[in-house]
Amino acid sequence: MDRNYCVKLNDGNRIPVLGFGTYASSPDEKMKSEEITKVAIEAGFRHFDGALVYRNERAVGQAFRAKMADGTVKREDIFYTGKLWSTYHRPELVRKGLEQSLKDLQLDYLDLFIIHNPYSLKPREEFLPMDGNKKLIPDHVDLRTTWEALEACKDAGLVRSIGVSNFSRKLLETILTKPGLKYKPVCNQVECHPYLNQSKLLEFCKANDIVLVAYSALGSQRNKLWICQNTPVLLEDPVLGAIAKKHNRTPALVALRYQLQRGVVVLAKSFNEKRIKENMQVPEGYTSGGSWKQCGKVARARAWESEGPGFQSLLCHLSAVCRWANHLSGLQLPHL
């Protein structure tokens, strides 16, 4: 992606406004991670969002090396975001978690390293530590000390930028008001789409020079384990459909473009080659102020929307992410 499609972070680095999400929601997708990452690079994606807990960073790294070897990209062309998992929140474990991602990816540094979520879990070999009753075992960590360890990783040259994910305004304020703060979070990555537009959180982030990064930009995943199947499907919304028809685009492209119009960096996840190529059309310059105002009216309030993700939804997210990552389908996860 051309640098014209980047935004400047508060530490002076730049992030492409459109990213490719590497989360594999099934074993089949996980097996295709290397192949599909190559497809995304060939389609023009240069911003890639991953995580240790996704258990596919080795495959993603192999794709990077293959496309570097054939001359398609150089390391400096790739912007990679990694995430610190919940079992690595203790400050003495932060660098260990980062170095595991670097080892799997076979990279010397990450462009962006973020706290995956603010919910700390007991350090164990498994990503979802359970007690005898198959309940998650929490850990009690002051995230301000976790942040200090991230700052040290940045100073060591292991990461270029540091940020957070799934943080509410109050949690962001905890970091921003920390005595001796050396680096502000450059971003806050949260679920964000027209049905959950995070308008108040976006306003706060902009006021504090923090970029909002949207995941699940096409609506919440329809996983029966953690979302009511009676909730409306974003891409079937008639307003989105009308805007898409007007601009000769798909509802998905409209939903993605809506975020760019608001100054939000957006992640597009797909394991479909046709859709991956189609998503690269998002930055193209079709604009209509009236259309995007209509798109904003699609928003549907949720109880916790005004303050960002709440812990109930966050814990559901943890279970959904890890269910595949840890192959825990045979266990009964705790009621969250």
Sine and cosine of phi, psi and omega as CSV:
sin_phi,cos_phi,sin_psi,cos_psi,sin_omega,cos_omega
0.00,0.00,0.67,-0.74,-0.01,-1.00
-0.90,0.43,0.57,-0.82,-0.02,-1.00
-0.88,0.47,-0.30,0.96,0.07,-1.00
-0.89,0.45,-0.33,0.94,0.00,-1.00
-0.99,-0.16,0.48,0.88,0.05,-1.00
-0.93,-0.37,0.38,-0.93,0.13,-0.99
-0.85,-0.52,0.48,-0.88,-0.04,-1.00
-1.00,0.08,0.73,-0.68,0.05,-1.00
-1.00,0.03,0.24,-0.97,-0.09,-1.00
-0.95,0.33,-0.12,0.99,0.08,-1.00
-0.98,-0.20,0.10,0.99,0.04,-1.00
0.99,-0.11,-0.27,0.96,0.06,-1.00
-0.98,0.22,0.21,-0.98,-0.06,-1.00
-0.84,-0.55,0.56,-0.83,-0.01,-1.00
-0.80,-0.60,0.76,-0.65,0.07,-1.00
-0.88,0.47,0.65,-0.76,-0.09,-1.00
-0.96,0.29,-0.31,0.95,0.02,-1.00
-0.87,-0.49,0.82,-0.57,-0.02,-1.00
-0.85,-0.53,0.33,-0.95,0.02,-1.00
-0.95,-0.30,0.86,-0.51,0.01,-1.00
-0.99,0.12,0.78,-0.62,-0.07,-1.00
-0.99,-0.16,0.05,1.00,0.00,-1.00
-0.86,0.51,0.81,-0.59,0.02,-1.00
-0.98,-0.20,0.91,-0.42,-0.12,-0.99
-1.00,0.07,0.00,1.00,0.02,-1.00
-0.50,-0.87,0.34,-0.94,0.06,-1.00
-0.84,0.54,-0.57,0.82,0.01,-1.00
-0.90,0.43,-0.70,0.72,0.04,-1.00
-0.91,0.42,-0.62,0.78,0.00,-1.00
-0.86,0.51,-0.65,0.76,0.01,-1.00
-0.91,0.41,-0.42,0.91,-0.04,-1.00
-1.00,-0.09,0.08,1.00,-0.14,-0.99
-0.85,0.53,-0.69,0.72,-0.01,-1.00
-0.91,0.42,-0.74,0.67,-0.03,-1.00
-0.87,0.49,-0.71,0.71,-0.09,-1.00
-0.96,0.28,-0.49,0.87,0.08,-1.00
-0.92,0.38,-0.62,0.79,0.09,-1.00
-0.88,0.48,-0.67,0.74,0.03,-1.00
-0.86,0.50,-0.69,0.73,-0.01,-1.00
-0.90,0.44,-0.65,0.76,0.04,-1.00
-0.89,0.45,-0.71,0.70,0.01,-1.00
-0.90,0.44,-0.51,0.86,0.01,-1.00
-0.97,0.25,-0.29,0.96,0.03,-1.00
0.86,-0.51,-0.10,1.00,0.03,-1.00
-0.92,0.40,0.65,-0.76,0.06,-1.00
-0.78,-0.63,-0.23,0.97,0.03,-1.00
-0.97,-0.25,0.84,-0.54,-0.04,-1.00
-0.81,-0.58,0.74,-0.68,-0.03,-1.00
-0.93,-0.37,0.86,-0.51,-0.03,-1.00
-0.67,-0.74,-0.16,-0.99,0.00,-1.00
-0.22,-0.98,0.51,-0.86,0.05,-1.00
-0.85,0.53,-0.65,0.76,-0.07,-1.00
-0.93,0.37,-0.29,0.96,0.03,-1.00
-0.94,0.33,-0.30,0.95,0.05,-1.00
0.87,0.49,0.48,0.88,0.04,-1.00
-0.69,-0.72,0.28,0.96,-0.03,-1.00
-0.91,0.42,-0.50,0.87,0.04,-1.00
-0.90,0.44,-0.67,0.74,0.02,-1.00
-0.92,0.39,-0.66,0.75,0.04,-1.00
-0.88,0.47,-0.69,0.73,0.03,-1.00
-0.89,0.46,-0.60,0.80,0.05,-1.00
-0.89,0.45,-0.62,0.79,0.04,-1.00
-0.91,0.42,-0.68,0.74,0.04,-1.00
-0.84,0.53,-0.75,0.66,-0.06,-1.00
-0.90,0.43,-0.62,0.79,0.01,-1.00
-0.90,0.44,-0.67,0.74,-0.03,-1.00
-0.98,0.22,-0.39,0.92,0.14,-0.99
-0.96,0.29,-0.65,0.76,-0.03,-1.00
-0.90,0.43,-0.57,0.82,-0.02,-1.00
-1.00,0.00,0.07,1.00,0.11,-0.99
1.00,0.05,0.07,1.00,-0.01,-1.00
-0.92,0.40,-0.67,0.74,0.00,-1.00
-0.65,-0.76,0.29,-0.96,0.18,-0.98
-0.93,-0.36,0.26,-0.97,-0.02,-1.00
-0.84,0.55,-0.64,0.76,-0.05,-1.00
-0.93,0.37,-0.23,0.97,0.06,-1.00
-0.98,0.19,-0.40,0.92,-0.08,-1.00
-1.00,-0.02,0.73,-0.69,0.14,-0.99
-0.91,-0.40,0.93,-0.38,-0.05,-1.00
-0.90,-0.43,0.76,-0.64,0.08,-1.00
-0.97,-0.25,0.83,-0.56,0.12,-0.99
-0.93,-0.37,0.20,-0.98,-0.09,-1.00
-0.71,-0.70,0.63,-0.78,0.06,-1.00
-1.00,0.08,0.89,-0.46,-0.05,-1.00
-0.98,0.22,0.30,-0.95,-0.14,-0.99
-0.88,0.48,-0.46,0.89,0.00,-1.00
-0.99,0.15,0.00,1.00,0.00,-1.00
-0.90,-0.43,0.34,0.94,-0.07,-1.00
-0.95,0.31,-0.45,0.89,0.02,-1.00
-0.87,0.50,0.71,-0.70,-0.12,-0.99
-0.82,0.58,-0.55,0.84,-0.01,-1.00
-0.96,0.28,-0.17,0.99,-0.01,-1.00
-0.96,-0.27,-0.19,0.98,-0.09,-1.00
-0.85,0.52,-0.77,0.64,-0.03,-1.00
-0.90,0.43,-0.58,0.82,0.04,-1.00
-0.87,0.50,-0.70,0.71,0.03,-1.00
-0.89,0.45,-0.67,0.75,0.03,-1.00
-0.90,0.44,-0.72,0.69,-0.05,-1.00
-0.91,0.41,-0.47,0.88,0.07,-1.00
-0.92,0.40,-0.66,0.75,0.06,-1.00
-0.90,0.43,-0.70,0.72,0.01,-1.00
-0.87,0.49,-0.64,0.76,0.01,-1.00
-0.91,0.41,-0.72,0.70,-0.01,-1.00
-0.90,0.43,-0.65,0.76,-0.02,-1.00
-0.98,0.20,-0.34,0.94,-0.11,-0.99
0.85,0.53,0.75,0.66,0.07,-1.00
-0.89,-0.46,0.43,-0.90,0.02,-1.00
-1.00,0.08,-0.38,0.92,-0.01,-1.00
-0.40,-0.92,0.34,-0.94,0.15,-0.99
-0.96,-0.28,0.55,-0.84,0.03,-1.00
-0.96,0.28,-0.56,0.83,-0.01,-1.00
-0.53,-0.85,0.73,-0.68,0.03,-1.00
-0.77,-0.64,0.84,-0.54,-0.11,-0.99
-0.80,-0.61,0.49,-0.87,0.12,-0.99
-0.94,0.34,0.87,-0.49,-0.15,-0.99
-0.87,0.49,-0.66,0.75,0.06,-1.00
-0.30,-0.95,0.30,-0.96,-0.08,-1.00
-1.00,0.07,0.09,1.00,-0.05,-1.00
-1.00,-0.07,0.93,-0.37,-0.06,-1.00
-1.00,0.07,0.64,-0.76,0.04,-1.00
-0.86,-0.51,0.47,-0.88,-0.02,-1.00
-0.85,0.53,0.73,-0.68,0.02,-1.00
-0.89,0.46,0.87,-0.49,0.05,-1.00
-0.56,-0.83,0.16,-0.99,0.06,-1.00
-0.91,0.42,-0.64,0.77,-0.01,-1.00
-0.99,0.16,0.45,-0.89,-0.01,-1.00
-0.96,0.27,-0.46,0.89,0.02,-1.00
-0.88,-0.47,1.00,0.09,0.00,-1.00
-0.92,0.39,0.77,-0.63,-0.04,-1.00
-0.88,-0.48,0.51,-0.86,0.12,-0.99
-1.00,0.01,-0.13,-0.99,-0.04,-1.00
-0.89,0.46,-0.36,0.93,0.02,-1.00
-0.99,-0.13,0.23,0.97,0.00,-1.00
0.86,0.51,0.64,0.77,0.10,-0.99
-0.95,-0.30,0.59,-0.81,0.05,-1.00
-0.86,0.52,0.65,-0.76,0.03,-1.00
-0.99,-0.17,0.95,-0.31,-0.01,-1.00
-0.97,0.26,0.30,-0.95,0.11,-0.99
-0.82,-0.57,0.46,-0.89,-0.03,-1.00
-0.95,-0.32,0.99,-0.17,-0.06,-1.00
-0.80,-0.60,0.74,-0.68,0.12,-0.99
-0.97,0.23,0.93,-0.36,-0.08,-1.00
-0.89,0.45,-0.26,0.97,0.08,-1.00
-0.93,0.37,-0.55,0.84,0.06,-1.00
-0.96,0.27,-0.54,0.84,0.10,-1.00
-0.88,0.47,-0.68,0.73,-0.01,-1.00
-0.89,0.46,-0.64,0.76,0.03,-1.00
-0.87,0.49,-0.59,0.81,0.03,-1.00
-0.94,0.35,-0.57,0.82,0.09,-1.00
-0.91,0.41,-0.64,0.77,0.04,-1.00
-0.87,0.50,-0.62,0.78,0.02,-1.00
-0.92,0.40,-0.58,0.81,0.04,-1.00
-0.91,0.41,-0.60,0.80,0.05,-1.00
-0.92,0.40,-0.69,0.73,0.03,-1.00
-0.89,0.45,-0.49,0.87,-0.01,-1.00
-0.99,0.17,-0.08,1.00,0.03,-1.00
0.99,0.16,0.21,0.98,0.00,-1.00
-0.99,0.13,-0.38,0.93,0.06,-1.00
-0.66,-0.75,0.50,-0.87,0.03,-1.00
-1.00,0.04,-0.63,0.78,-0.04,-1.00
-0.65,-0.76,0.42,-0.91,0.02,-1.00
-0.75,-0.66,0.53,-0.85,-0.05,-1.00
-0.38,-0.92,-0.27,-0.96,-0.06,-1.00
-0.69,-0.72,0.16,-0.99,0.04,-1.00
-0.58,-0.82,0.58,-0.82,0.03,-1.00
0.87,0.49,0.53,0.84,0.04,-1.00
-0.99,-0.12,0.70,-0.72,0.13,-0.99
-0.99,0.16,0.11,-0.99,0.05,-1.00
-0.86,0.52,-0.69,0.72,-0.04,-1.00
-0.89,0.45,-0.64,0.77,0.03,-1.00
-0.93,0.37,-0.62,0.78,0.07,-1.00
-0.88,0.48,-0.67,0.74,0.00,-1.00
-0.89,0.46,-0.54,0.84,0.05,-1.00
-0.86,0.50,-0.64,0.77,0.03,-1.00
-0.97,0.25,-0.71,0.70,-0.09,-1.00
-0.90,0.43,-0.49,0.87,-0.03,-1.00
-0.99,-0.15,0.16,0.99,-0.02,-1.00
-0.91,0.42,0.78,-0.62,0.06,-1.00
-0.86,0.51,0.71,-0.70,0.03,-1.00
0.98,0.21,0.30,0.95,0.01,-1.00
-0.84,0.54,0.81,-0.59,-0.03,-1.00
-0.99,-0.12,-0.67,0.74,0.01,-1.00
-0.73,-0.68,0.76,-0.65,0.11,-0.99
-0.96,0.28,0.46,-0.89,0.16,-0.99
-0.87,0.50,0.72,-0.70,0.01,-1.00
-0.99,0.13,-0.34,0.94,-0.07,-1.00
-0.44,-0.90,0.29,-0.96,0.17,-0.98
-0.72,-0.70,0.92,-0.39,-0.03,-1.00
-1.00,-0.09,0.85,-0.52,-0.06,-1.00
-0.64,-0.77,0.29,-0.96,0.15,-0.99
-0.91,0.42,0.77,-0.64,-0.06,-1.00
-0.41,-0.91,0.82,-0.58,0.02,-1.00
-0.32,-0.95,0.10,-0.99,-0.07,-1.00
-0.85,0.53,-0.42,0.91,0.07,-1.00
-0.99,0.11,-0.21,0.98,0.03,-1.00
-0.57,-0.82,0.97,0.24,-0.23,-0.97
-0.99,0.13,-0.07,1.00,0.10,-1.00
0.78,0.62,0.61,0.80,-0.12,-0.99
-0.87,0.50,-0.67,0.74,-0.02,-1.00
-0.95,0.32,-0.62,0.78,0.04,-1.00
-0.92,0.39,-0.63,0.78,0.04,-1.00
-0.89,0.46,-0.68,0.74,0.02,-1.00
-0.87,0.48,-0.69,0.73,0.01,-1.00
-0.91,0.42,-0.69,0.73,-0.01,-1.00
-0.89,0.46,-0.70,0.71,0.02,-1.00
-0.87,0.49,-0.64,0.77,-0.01,-1.00
-0.91,0.42,-0.40,0.92,-0.03,-1.00
-0.94,-0.35,0.29,0.96,0.05,-1.00
0.84,0.54,0.66,0.75,0.06,-1.00
-0.91,-0.42,0.79,-0.62,-0.01,-1.00
-0.98,0.17,0.75,-0.66,0.12,-0.99
-1.00,0.03,0.77,-0.63,0.04,-1.00
-0.92,-0.39,0.79,-0.61,-0.09,-1.00
-0.99,-0.17,0.84,-0.55,0.23,-0.97
-0.95,-0.32,0.22,-0.97,-0.12,-0.99
0.78,0.63,0.66,0.75,-0.08,-1.00
-0.93,0.37,-0.22,0.97,0.04,-1.00
-0.97,-0.23,0.31,0.95,0.00,-1.00
0.96,-0.27,0.38,-0.92,0.01,-1.00
-0.85,0.53,0.58,-0.81,0.05,-1.00
-0.88,0.48,0.61,-0.79,-0.10,-1.00
-1.00,0.05,0.64,0.77,0.00,-1.00
-0.95,0.30,0.87,-0.50,-0.04,-1.00
-0.88,0.47,-0.35,0.94,-0.05,-1.00
-0.96,0.27,-0.34,0.94,-0.08,-1.00
-0.58,-0.81,0.19,0.98,0.11,-0.99
-0.60,-0.80,0.67,-0.75,0.01,-1.00
-0.91,0.42,0.78,-0.63,-0.05,-1.00
-0.96,0.28,-0.12,0.99,0.04,-1.00
-1.00,0.06,-0.14,0.99,0.02,-1.00
-0.93,0.37,0.54,-0.84,-0.04,-1.00
-0.90,0.44,0.51,-0.86,0.03,-1.00
-1.00,-0.04,0.88,-0.48,-0.10,-1.00
-0.81,0.58,-0.74,0.67,-0.11,-0.99
-0.94,0.34,-0.11,0.99,0.07,-1.00
-0.98,-0.19,0.07,1.00,-0.03,-1.00
-0.91,0.41,0.75,-0.66,-0.04,-1.00
-0.90,0.44,-0.53,0.85,0.02,-1.00
-0.92,0.39,-0.72,0.69,0.06,-1.00
-0.87,0.50,-0.66,0.76,0.00,-1.00
-0.88,0.48,-0.66,0.75,-0.01,-1.00
-0.92,0.39,-0.67,0.74,0.02,-1.00
-0.90,0.43,-0.67,0.74,0.01,-1.00
-0.87,0.49,-0.67,0.74,0.00,-1.00
-0.91,0.42,-0.64,0.77,-0.02,-1.00
-0.88,0.47,-0.63,0.78,-0.07,-1.00
-0.99,-0.16,0.09,1.00,-0.02,-1.00
0.83,0.56,0.73,0.68,0.03,-1.00
-0.77,-0.64,0.14,-0.99,0.07,-1.00
-1.00,0.04,0.38,-0.92,0.09,-1.00
-0.83,0.55,-0.55,0.83,0.02,-1.00
-0.89,0.46,-0.70,0.71,0.01,-1.00
-0.90,0.43,-0.59,0.81,0.03,-1.00
-0.91,0.42,-0.69,0.72,-0.01,-1.00
-0.89,0.45,-0.62,0.79,0.02,-1.00
-0.95,0.32,-0.70,0.71,-0.01,-1.00
-0.90,0.44,-0.55,0.83,0.05,-1.00
-0.81,0.59,-0.65,0.76,0.00,-1.00
-0.93,0.38,-0.66,0.75,0.01,-1.00
-0.88,0.47,-0.62,0.79,0.01,-1.00
-0.88,0.47,-0.47,0.88,-0.04,-1.00
-1.00,0.00,-0.03,1.00,-0.05,-1.00
0.99,0.12,0.40,0.92,-0.01,-1.00
-0.98,-0.22,0.72,-0.70,0.14,-0.99
-0.97,0.23,0.71,-0.71,-0.15,-0.99
-0.83,-0.55,0.64,-0.77,0.04,-1.00
-0.97,-0.26,0.74,-0.68,0.03,-1.00
-0.90,-0.44,0.88,-0.48,0.00,-1.00
-0.95,-0.32,0.77,-0.63,0.09,-1.00
-0.32,-0.95,0.59,-0.80,0.12,-0.99
-0.93,-0.36,0.34,0.94,0.03,-1.00
-0.95,-0.30,0.87,-0.50,-0.11,-0.99
-0.86,0.51,-0.65,0.76,-0.01,-1.00
-0.89,0.46,-0.70,0.72,-0.03,-1.00
-0.94,0.34,-0.57,0.82,0.04,-1.00
-0.86,0.50,-0.73,0.69,0.02,-1.00
-0.91,0.41,-0.62,0.78,0.01,-1.00
-0.90,0.43,-0.63,0.78,-0.04,-1.00
-0.90,0.44,-0.39,0.92,0.03,-1.00
-0.94,0.34,-0.14,0.99,0.06,-1.00
-0.98,0.19,-0.20,0.98,-0.12,-0.99
-0.83,0.56,-0.73,0.69,-0.05,-1.00
-0.94,0.34,-0.14,0.99,-0.04,-1.00
-0.88,0.47,0.47,-0.88,-0.26,-0.96
-0.99,0.11,0.72,0.70,0.14,-0.99
-1.00,0.01,0.86,-0.51,-0.05,-1.00
-0.68,-0.73,0.51,-0.86,0.09,-1.00
-0.33,-0.94,0.96,-0.29,-0.07,-1.00
-0.80,0.60,-0.66,0.75,0.00,-1.00
-0.88,0.48,-0.64,0.77,-0.01,-1.00
-0.89,0.46,-0.68,0.73,-0.07,-1.00
-0.96,0.30,-0.49,0.87,0.12,-0.99
-0.91,0.41,-0.63,0.78,0.07,-1.00
-0.90,0.45,-0.65,0.76,0.01,-1.00
-0.88,0.48,-0.62,0.79,0.02,-1.00
-0.90,0.44,-0.47,0.88,0.00,-1.00
-0.95,0.31,-0.20,0.98,0.03,-1.00
-0.93,0.37,-0.38,0.93,-0.12,-0.99
-0.79,0.61,0.69,-0.73,0.06,-1.00
-0.88,-0.48,0.80,-0.60,-0.06,-1.00
-0.94,0.35,0.57,-0.82,0.17,-0.99
-0.80,-0.59,0.39,-0.92,-0.14,-0.99
-0.83,0.56,-0.58,0.82,-0.09,-1.00
-0.96,-0.28,0.16,0.99,-0.12,-0.99
-0.88,0.48,-0.63,0.78,-0.13,-0.99
-0.91,0.41,-0.40,0.92,-0.02,-1.00
-0.93,-0.37,0.24,0.97,-0.03,-1.00
1.00,0.08,-0.14,-0.99,-0.10,-0.99
-0.91,0.42,0.74,-0.67,0.06,-1.00
-1.00,-0.01,0.18,-0.98,-0.11,-0.99
-0.94,0.33,-0.49,0.87,0.04,-1.00
-0.90,0.44,-0.76,0.65,0.01,-1.00
-0.91,0.40,-0.58,0.81,-0.01,-1.00
-0.90,0.44,-0.70,0.72,-0.01,-1.00
-0.92,0.40,-0.58,0.82,0.10,-0.99
-0.88,0.48,-0.66,0.76,0.03,-1.00
-0.88,0.47,-0.67,0.74,0.02,-1.00
-0.85,0.52,-0.72,0.69,-0.03,-1.00
-0.90,0.43,-0.67,0.74,-0.02,-1.00
-0.90,0.43,-0.69,0.72,0.00,-1.00
-0.89,0.46,-0.71,0.70,-0.14,-0.99
-0.99,0.12,-0.30,0.95,-0.06,-1.00
-0.83,0.55,-0.68,0.73,0.07,-1.00
-0.99,0.16,-0.67,0.74,-0.12,-0.99
-0.86,0.51,-0.62,0.79,-0.04,-1.00
-0.98,-0.22,0.08,1.00,-0.01,-1.00
0.79,0.61,0.78,0.63,-0.08,-1.00
-0.99,-0.17,0.34,0.94,-0.10,-0.99
-0.86,0.51,-0.39,0.92,-0.03,-1.00
-1.00,0.09,-0.15,0.99,-0.02,-1.00
-0.99,-0.16,0.45,-0.89,0.08,-1.00
-1.00,-0.03,0.94,-0.34,-0.02,-1.00
-0.96,0.29,0.44,-0.90,-0.04,-1.00
-0.91,0.42,0.46,-0.89,0.08,-1.00
-0.95,0.31,0.82,-0.57,-0.07,-1.00
-0.89,-0.45,0.00,0.00,0.00,0.00
